[in-house]
Amino acid sequence: MFRKADTKIHFVGIGGMGMCGIAEVLANMGYRVSGSDMNDTEITRHLGGIGCDVMKGHRSENLGEADVVVVSSAIKGYNPEVEAARARKIPVIPRAEMLGELMRMKYGIAVAGAHGKTTTTTMVHSVMMAAGLDPTAVIGGRVNSLGLANARWGKSDYLVAEADESDGSFLTLTPTLAAITNIDAEHLDHYGTYDNVKRAFTDFCNRVPFYGMSALCLDNEGVQAILPNLTKRYTTFGVTSQATYRARNIRHDGLVTRFVAWRLAEELGEVALPMPGHHNVLNALAVLAISDFLEIPFATYAGALASFEGVARRFTVRGEVGGVTVVDDFGHHPAEVKATLAGARAAFAGRRVIAAFQPHRYSRTRDQWDEFPSAFHDADSLVMCDVFAAGEKPIEGISSEALIARCRGAGHPDAHYVPRREDLARWLDERAQPGDLVITLGAGNIQLTCNEVIERLEARLGAATKKNLVRVAESSATLGR
């Protein structure tokens, strides 16, 4: 008879954002879980605290009596644990395949898309919890309502998961319900062409069974392009009048975004979402489509979103010092940056917006070179530090200094280059005045600038009236991604 306690699963790179949640869920299911990581972090210590055997560094002896080895996508080239597992004929599988195995055991709900999938997945989890459905969740970001964890073990048959399209591995998932927030020309280092990206999302939707459904954003041109090739059931959401689930009368009330939700010709009611930005309205509509399929009452859906606590580094207000508001956001793609700054402009109408941006990876910066200059138009002042390499080698001609020159050439009146991230706080402090909004953007380590600039502002303007400093778990959540 199969016994979970007799099965040992070993994770190589267990501290990574995509790995730790799966490890936590499997440990809570009763499997023996071990893992290794190069760093001792709050994440690895948390896993050790729930019974996982976590070792620092990668060595062949770490495998022990592992029955299967799960490998992080961050593990490149030779790894002694992977090589030892193969020599011993122990199965070695990527992280996404293990998530796919988890989903086979459950009623899977998977959220994919170039942008917004972490927030949308977290919203789905929150609404299902409010409805008493108690889902298991594996999410790609630190969830505020989970104490900055990114996973939980639920007692029901539901599994809500974020589907990572970056390397095509989301095609190992078998969801009953799927959602696509948008499709963009991202991850071309893997896919080669935008047509291949769209083909992968088409295949993802067509993996849904006949009794399932995909919820698709009709406002997005990439999504529109794949519709003729879909063979399985789907519904649509968006602001466009052709969508099944729509938002009307969108209003911005500080950090709260309000809209009236419709399903075809039926007005369902008002939604008050404690997050700024048009993009979050679309995320909420994706959740509405899924909630409706699950027969969750609209009042439950709206109530859950009204109290939604959000995700770390998604328009997180870090502090208020002398009339200066400091906000941090994960946005690093031009579309994300543009949406976040537009949301900032709407939420803090009439205030000067000072944006500090750290490009992420040379390859990403190269691939999105032409889109970046127009992404910063809603920032009154822009400062950019050097690219966060995330292990990549520099690419000739691709630099923050050159990108700032492009932004100036595209008409930005106040764009500046500060090479070292460590010098950003001083630059921001010298310019920020009462009434300004300072926002840090990027997927590297720019969030650390929030703490630094708040400390400088306090020294100049007095004690903060609100302070929510970056925690270790958050700062380690994106480093090296």
C-alpha positions in Angstrom: 0.0 0.0 0.0 1.3 3.5 -0.9 2.2 5.6 2.1 3.2 9.3 1.7 5.4 9.1 4.8 7.6 6.5 3.0 8.2 8.8 0.0 11.0 11.3 0.2 11.0 14.3 -2.2 14.2 16.4 -2.5 14.2 19.9 -3.8 17.4 21.4 -5.4 17.0 25.2 -4.8 14.2 24.8 -2.2 14.4 28.5 -1.2 13.3 29.8 -4.6 9.9 31.4 -5.0 8.6 28.7 -7.3 9.9 25.9 -5.2 9.2 26.7 -1.6 5.4 26.8 -2.0 5.3 23.3 -3.6 7.6 22.0 -0.9 5.4 23.4 1.9 2.3 21.9 0.4 3.9 18.4 -0.1 5.2 18.5 3.5 1.7 19.3 4.8 0.3 16.5 2.7 2.5 14.1 4.7 5.4 13.5 2.3 9.0 13.6 3.6 10.5 16.7 2.1 14.2 17.7 2.0 16.0 20.3 0.1 19.1 22.4 -0.4 19.8 26.0 -1.2 22.9 28.2 -1.4 21.4 30.7 1.0 20.1 30.6 4.5 17.0 32.8 4.3 13.7 33.4 6.2 12.1 31.1 3.6 14.4 28.2 4.2 14.1 28.6 8.0 10.4 28.6 7.7 10.5 25.3 5.7 12.8 23.8 8.4 10.3 24.9 11.0 7.4 22.9 9.4 9.5 19.7 9.2 11.5 20.0 6.0 15.1 18.9 6.2 16.9 21.9 4.6 20.6 22.0 4.0 22.8 24.9 2.9 24.9 24.3 -0.2 24.7 21.7 -2.9 26.4 18.3 -2.2 25.7 14.8 -3.5 25.2 13.5 0.0 22.2 15.8 0.5 20.0 13.4 -1.5 19.9 10.8 1.2 17.2 8.3 0.3 15.3 10.5 -2.1 12.7 8.9 -4.3 12.4 11.9 -6.6 14.4 15.1 -7.1 12.7 18.4 -8.1 15.0 21.0 -9.7 14.5 24.7 -9.8 14.7 26.5 -13.1 17.4 28.7 -11.5 19.8 25.7 -11.3 21.9 26.0 -14.4 24.7 23.8 -15.7 26.4 21.2 -13.5 24.9 20.5 -10.0 26.3 17.7 -7.8 22.9 16.7 -6.5 21.3 16.5 -9.9 24.3 14.5 -11.3 24.2 12.1 -8.3 20.5 11.5 -8.7 20.9 10.7 -12.4 23.7 8.3 -11.6 21.5 6.5 -9.0 18.6 6.5 -11.5 16.5 8.7 -9.2 13.9 10.6 -11.3 14.8 14.3 -11.8 11.9 16.5 -12.7 11.5 20.3 -13.1 9.4 22.3 -10.6 6.5 22.8 -13.0 6.2 19.0 -13.5 5.8 18.5 -9.8 3.2 21.3 -9.7 1.4 19.4 -12.5 1.5 16.2 -10.4 -0.1 18.1 -7.5 -2.8 19.4 -9.9 -3.6 15.9 -11.1 -4.7 15.1 -7.5 -7.0 18.1 -7.3 -9.6 20.2 -9.1 -7.1 22.6 -10.6 -7.5 26.3 -11.2 -4.5 27.9 -13.0 -3.9 31.5 -13.8 -1.5 32.4 -16.6 -0.6 35.6 -18.4 2.3 37.9 -19.0 1.3 40.3 -16.2 -1.0 40.2 -13.2 -1.1 36.5 -12.6 0.2 36.6 -9.0 -2.4 39.2 -8.0 -5.2 37.4 -9.8 -4.3 34.0 -8.3 -4.2 35.5 -4.9 -7.7 37.1 -5.5 -9.1 33.7 -6.6 -7.7 32.2 -3.4 -9.2 34.9 -1.2 -12.7 34.6 -2.8 -12.7 30.9 -2.5 -11.7 31.1 1.1 -14.5 33.6 1.7 -16.9 31.1 0.1 -15.7 28.3 2.4 -14.1 26.2 -0.3 -10.7 26.0 1.5 -8.4 25.6 -1.5 -4.8 24.6 -1.5 -2.8 27.4 -3.1 0.6 27.7 -4.7 1.3 31.3 -5.7 4.4 33.1 -7.2 4.6 35.9 -4.7 4.4 36.7 -1.0 0.8 36.8 0.0 0.0 39.4 2.7 -3.0 37.4 4.1 -0.7 34.3 4.5 1.9 36.2 6.6 4.0 36.6 3.5 4.0 32.9 2.7 3.2 31.9 -0.9 1.4 28.6 -0.3 -1.1 26.9 2.0 -2.6 23.5 2.3 -6.4 23.4 2.1 -8.6 20.4 3.1 -10.8 20.6 -0.1 -10.2 19.1 -3.5 -9.4 22.5 -5.0 -5.9 23.7 -6.0 -5.3 27.3 -7.1 -2.0 27.8 -8.8 -0.1 30.4 -10.7 1.0 29.1 -14.1 4.4 30.2 -15.2 4.7 30.6 -18.9 8.3 31.8 -19.0 9.8 28.5 -20.1 6.8 26.8 -21.5 6.4 24.6 -18.4 2.8 25.7 -17.8 1.9 23.2 -20.5 2.6 20.4 -17.9 -0.4 21.6 -15.9 -3.9 20.1 -16.3 -6.3 22.7 -14.9 -10.1 22.3 -14.9 -10.4 26.1 -14.9 -7.9 28.4 -16.5 -7.5 32.1 -16.8 -5.3 34.3 -19.0 -4.9 37.8 -17.9 -3.0 38.9 -21.1 -0.5 37.7 -23.7 2.5 39.8 -24.5 5.8 39.4 -26.4 7.6 38.2 -23.2 10.3 35.5 -22.7 11.5 35.5 -26.3 14.7 34.1 -25.1 12.8 30.8 -24.7 10.1 31.1 -27.4 12.0 32.8 -30.1 9.0 34.6 -31.6 5.8 36.2 -30.5 3.8 33.7 -32.6 5.3 30.9 -30.6 4.2 32.6 -27.4 0.7 32.8 -28.6 0.8 29.2 -29.7 1.8 28.1 -26.2 -1.1 30.0 -24.7 -3.4 28.4 -27.2 -2.2 24.9 -26.2 -2.6 25.9 -22.5 -6.3 26.7 -23.1 -6.9 23.6 -25.1 -5.7 21.4 -22.3 -8.8 22.3 -20.3 -11.3 19.3 -20.2 -14.7 19.5 -21.8 -16.3 20.1 -18.4 -13.9 23.0 -17.6 -13.5 26.5 -19.0 -10.9 29.2 -19.7 -11.6 32.9 -18.8 -9.8 35.2 -21.2 -9.2 39.0 -21.3 -10.9 40.3 -24.4 -9.3 43.7 -24.0 -5.9 42.2 -24.8 -4.8 41.9 -28.5 -2.7 38.8 -27.8 -5.7 37.0 -26.4 -7.9 38.1 -29.3 -5.4 36.6 -31.7 -5.7 33.1 -30.2 -9.5 32.9 -30.0 -9.9 31.4 -33.5 -7.6 28.5 -32.6 -9.3 27.5 -29.3 -11.2 24.2 -29.3 -12.3 24.1 -25.7 -14.9 26.1 -23.9 -14.1 29.7 -22.8 -15.6 32.9 -21.6 -14.4 36.5 -21.8 -13.9 39.4 -19.5 -12.9 43.0 -20.0 -14.1 46.6 -20.4 -15.0 46.1 -24.0 -18.8 45.7 -24.6 -18.2 42.4 -26.4 -17.0 40.7 -23.2 -19.3 38.5 -21.1 -18.0 39.8 -17.8 -17.5 43.6 -17.8 -16.7 46.6 -15.7 -18.6 49.9 -16.1 -18.4 53.2 -14.3 -14.8 52.8 -13.1 -13.9 55.4 -10.5 -10.7 56.0 -8.5 -11.1 57.0 -4.8 -7.5 57.2 -3.5 -6.2 53.7 -3.3 -9.6 52.2 -3.8 -10.9 51.5 -7.3 -14.7 51.1 -7.7 -16.6 49.7 -10.6 -20.0 48.1 -11.4 -19.7 44.5 -12.6 -21.9 43.1 -15.4 -22.5 39.7 -16.8 -23.9 40.1 -20.3 -27.0 42.4 -19.9 -27.3 41.8 -16.1 -25.9 44.3 -13.6 -24.4 42.3 -10.7 -23.4 45.1 -8.4 -20.6 47.3 -7.3 -17.1 46.2 -6.4 -14.7 48.2 -4.2 -11.2 47.0 -4.8 -8.5 48.3 -2.4 -5.9 48.6 -5.2 -5.4 51.3 -7.8 -5.2 50.8 -11.5 -7.2 49.8 -14.5 -5.2 46.6 -14.7 -6.4 45.5 -11.4 -10.0 46.0 -12.5 -9.3 43.5 -15.3 -7.7 41.1 -12.8 -10.8 41.3 -10.6 -13.0 40.5 -13.7 -11.0 37.3 -14.3 -11.8 36.3 -10.7 -15.4 37.1 -11.3 -15.6 34.7 -14.2 -14.0 31.9 -12.2 -16.2 32.7 -9.2 -19.3 32.6 -11.3 -18.3 29.2 -12.8 -17.9 27.9 -9.2 -21.3 29.3 -8.3 -19.9 31.6 -5.6 -22.5 34.3 -4.9 -21.6 37.8 -6.1 -21.9 39.2 -2.6 -19.3 36.8 -1.4 -17.0 37.7 -4.3 -17.4 41.5 -3.8 -17.0 41.1 0.0 -13.8 39.2 -0.4 -12.3 41.7 -2.8 -13.3 44.7 -0.6 -11.1 43.2 2.2 -8.4 41.9 -0.2 -4.9 42.3 1.5 -2.9 42.1 -1.7 0.5 40.7 -2.5 3.9 41.9 -1.4 5.5 44.4 -3.8 2.3 45.1 -5.7 1.8 48.9 -5.2 2.8 48.5 -1.5 2.8 51.8 0.4 6.0 51.6 2.4 5.8 54.9 4.3 4.5 58.4 4.8 7.1 60.9 5.9 6.5 64.6 6.0 3.9 64.5 3.3 6.0 62.2 1.0 4.5 58.9 0.2 6.9 56.0 -0.6 5.5 53.1 -2.7 7.2 49.9 -4.0 6.1 47.8 -6.9 7.4 44.7 -8.7 6.7 46.0 -12.2 9.6 45.5 -14.6 8.0 45.0 -18.0 7.1 48.2 -19.9 3.4 47.2 -19.8 3.6 46.7 -16.0 5.5 49.9 -15.5 3.0 51.9 -17.6 0.0 50.4 -15.8 1.5 51.0 -12.3 2.4 54.6 -13.0 -1.1 55.2 -14.5 -2.6 53.7 -11.3 -0.3 56.0 -9.2 -1.5 59.0 -11.2 -5.1 58.1 -10.6 -4.7 57.2 -6.9 -2.6 60.3 -6.1 -4.2 62.8 -8.4 -2.5 66.2 -8.4 0.7 65.0 -6.8 4.2 64.9 -8.4 5.3 61.3 -9.2 9.0 60.5 -8.9 9.8 57.0 -10.2 13.0 55.1 -9.6 13.5 52.1 -11.9 15.9 49.2 -12.0 15.8 47.2 -15.3 15.8 43.5 -14.8 18.2 41.3 -16.9 20.0 42.5 -20.0 18.1 40.2 -22.3 14.7 41.4 -21.1 15.9 45.0 -21.4 17.1 44.3 -25.0 13.8 42.6 -26.0 11.7 45.5 -24.7 14.0 48.3 -25.6 11.6 50.1 -27.9 8.7 49.8 -25.5 10.4 51.3 -22.4 10.7 55.0 -23.4 6.9 55.5 -23.5 6.3 53.5 -20.3 7.4 56.3 -18.0 5.3 59.2 -19.3 3.2 59.3 -16.1 6.3 59.9 -14.0 7.1 63.6 -13.6 10.6 62.7 -12.7 12.5 59.5 -13.5 15.7 58.0 -12.2 17.3 54.7 -13.3 20.1 52.7 -11.9 22.1 50.0 -13.6 20.5 46.8 -14.8 20.0 44.0 -12.3 21.9 41.2 -14.1 20.4 38.2 -12.3 23.4 36.2 -13.4 23.4 37.4 -17.1 26.4 38.8 -18.8 26.2 42.4 -20.2 25.0 42.9 -23.8 26.8 45.5 -25.8 24.7 48.6 -26.2 22.2 47.6 -23.6 22.5 49.8 -20.5 20.5 52.0 -18.2 22.5 55.0 -19.3 21.5 54.4 -22.9 17.9 53.7 -22.0 17.7 57.0 -20.1 19.0 58.7 -23.3 16.2 57.0 -25.2 13.6 58.2 -22.7 14.9 61.8 -23.1 14.8 61.4 -26.8 11.2 60.2 -26.6 10.3 63.5 -24.8 10.7 62.8 -21.1 11.6 66.2 -19.6 13.3 65.0 -16.4 15.1 61.6 -16.8 18.3 60.8 -14.9 20.9 58.1 -14.6 22.4 57.1 -11.3 24.7 54.0 -11.8 24.6 52.5 -8.3 21.4 51.3 -6.7 22.8 52.2 -3.3 22.9 55.9 -4.4 19.3 56.1 -5.3 18.0 56.9 -1.8 20.2 60.0 -1.6 19.1 61.2 -5.1 15.4 60.7 -4.2 15.8 62.4 -0.8 17.4 65.4 -2.3 14.5 65.9 -4.7 11.4 64.7 -2.8 9.2 67.4 -1.3 6.0 67.3 0.8 3.1 66.2 -1.4 5.3 64.0 -3.7 4.9 60.3 -4.4 8.1 58.3 -4.6 7.7 54.9 -6.3 10.4 52.2 -6.8 9.9 49.8 -9.7 11.8 46.6 -10.6 12.2 42.9 -10.1 15.7 42.9 -8.7 16.7 44.4 -5.4 15.4 48.0 -5.8 12.9 47.4 -3.0 15.7 47.8 -0.5 15.8 51.5 -1.6 12.5 52.0 0.1 13.9 51.5 3.6 16.9 53.7 2.7 14.9 56.6 1.4 12.5 56.5 4.3 15.4 56.7 6.8 16.8 59.7 4.9 13.4 61.4 4.7 12.9 60.9 8.5 16.2 62.5 9.2 15.2 65.5 7.1 11.4 65.8 7.5 10.7 64.1 10.9 9.3 60.7 12.0 7.1 58.7 9.6 3.4 58.8 10.2 3.2 55.4 8.5 6.0 52.9 8.0 5.9 49.4 6.5 9.5 48.6 5.8 10.7 45.8 3.4 11.0 42.5 5.3 13.8 40.0 4.6 11.2 37.5 3.1 10.2 40.1 0.6 13.7 41.3 -0.3 14.8 37.7 -0.9 11.7 36.8 -2.9 12.9 38.3 -6.2 16.6 38.4 -5.9 18.2 36.6 -8.8 14.9 35.9 -10.6 
